[in-house]
Amino acid sequence: MAIRLVVSITAAPGKGSELAQAYKDRCVQIMQEPGCEQFEVFQSVVNPDRLTLLERWADQAALDVHAGVNATRPPLPPGLRAGAGEREDYVYKRTR
């Protein structure tokens, strides 16, 4: 069963566009991982320092493998994020 992650990220003041750009290459890399169906970052039009990362994984096993790979990635450039962010996990059930 597919797993949907919604991650809310706050950029350091005035760094939203720079943080979104930093995620661009990472999104491309992660989309190549087995079981990754979506990995995209969205920047708020109301508050440009607020980003949302939408992830969709084929199943929990794929997400677990991703977590292991992600732990080996170099961090994003320092000073772009404010805080750790907030993650919500959902089981995807098609409604249409």
URVEN-V30603 format. One record per residue. N is the residue number from 1. PSI is psi as a letter, one per 30 degrees, with the letter a starting at -180 (* if undefined). OMEGA is omega in whole degrees, -180 to 180 (none if undefined). Layout:
# URVEN-V30603
n=<N	N>
psi=<PSI	PSI>
omega=<OMEGA	OMEGA>
This chain:
# URVEN-V30603
n=<1	2	3	4	5	6	7	8	9	10	11	12	13	14	15	16	17	18	19	20	21	22	23	24	25	26	27	28	29	30	31	32	33	34	35	36	37	38	39	40	41	42	43	44	45	46	47	48	49	50	51	52	53	54	55	56	57	58	59	60	61	62	63	64	65	66	67	68	69	70	71	72	73	74	75	76	77	78	79	80	81	82	83	84	85	86	87	88	89	90	91	92	93	94	95	96>
psi=<k	k	k	k	k	j	k	k	k	k	l	k	k	g	g	e	e	e	e	e	e	e	f	e	e	e	e	e	e	e	f	f	k	k	f	j	f	k	j	k	k	k	k	k	f	e	j	f	g	k	l	k	k	k	k	k	k	e	l	e	e	e	e	e	e	e	e	e	e	e	f	f	k	k	l	l	k	l	g	f	l	j	a	f	l	k	k	k	k	k	k	k	j	k	g	*>
omega=<-177	178	177	174	173	-177	177	-176	175	177	171	-177	179	-175	-176	-179	178	178	177	179	179	179	-174	-180	-180	179	180	-180	-175	178	178	-178	178	177	178	-179	177	173	-174	177	179	179	-179	175	180	180	-175	177	178	180	173	177	177	178	171	-178	-176	-179	-178	180	179	178	178	177	178	-180	178	178	-177	180	-179	-179	174	-180	173	-179	-179	175	-178	-177	173	-179	-174	-176	-178	-176	173	179	180	169	-176	174	-177	-177	178	none>
